[in-house]
Amino acid sequence: MGGRHTASEAFFRIGSVSGLVALGRALGEALAAGAGLRRKLILGFDGELGAGKTTLIGGILHALGLDAPVTSPTYGLVHPYAVRPPGLKVTMEVLHIDLYRLQQASELDELGLPEEFPGSPSEAGEVLLVEWFANARGRLGKPDLAVFLGHANPGRTVRVRGHSSSGSEIARRLGRVGHPDVATCEFNESCVK
């Protein structure tokens, strides 16, 4: 069961942590399928505290081939990964960033985020996964794909919106998530399993 799609949006109602991970995996698979869409992508994650941003990102990273636990970089601020999506013979450079503790957008300069990613150029592209994206206050531009998570009773709601052609293509590629706790929904309306 997937989410409702417009040209660049998808809406989901998630009933469990495993459903949230499944949606993250679907996002990761869509990202890998569109690996050549753009050399550098920014995915921005916002939402309520404890809504599952890190859990969703963990699903994305595992779908991209990471075989390690994913933790929030709240205190380290940045966790770098080099991943090889299953079925691809190329590496993606991924930075998982958490801006929760940022007080001012100018503090982004202190993170030392490179204009280009470190290491050798990645054949499949470079990705920034940014939690609490709104705390960048415009300093990172608009994300290619914006993901907003909210608490629902029970579960979570997730809105995915593309802001670039690459981000819109990823939102369209989400398709069927295939998990019983992921329901189709209309934005601000009830969801249907």
C-alpha positions, 0 to 999 in steps of 0.5 A: 500500500503506498501513499497518495501522490500529486506531481511531487508529493506523497502522503502516508500514515504510519502505524508502527516503527517497522512501518516507518522503517519500511517507508525509509527503505522505500525512500532509499530504494527510490533514491538509489533508483534515481542515483544519476538524477543529480550529482548532489541531493539534499533531503530535509527532514522536519517534524515534531520531536520524537516523530521518527526522523532518525528512524526514517533515515535509518531505513534510507541508509539501510536500503542504500547498503549500510550494514551498521546501526544508525544513530542520531548525530545530535551531538556529533552533528555529522555522520559521514557514510560511503554506501553502495546500493544493492544492484549498483556498482557505484558508491554514494557519499552520504552525510547524515546531519542533525541541526537540532542544537543549532541556535543560529544559521551562521553556526552552519559555517562552524560545521565545516560542511564542504562545498563538495563531499570529501574523498574521491568523487562519487559515481552515484552522487552525493546526498545530504540527509538533514534532520531539523532542516528548518534550523538552517534558516535558508542557509542550505537553500531549498531541499530537493526533497522535504520530508515532514513527520508528525505524531498521529493517534496512533502512529505518525503522518509523513509528507514527502514533497519534491522541490526540484525535478530530482526530488519530485522524481524520488517522490513519484518513485516511492510507489507501493511501500508494501507494509501493512502499517503504511496507509494511503492518506489524503493530506489533512484527511483520514487515511485508508489502509 
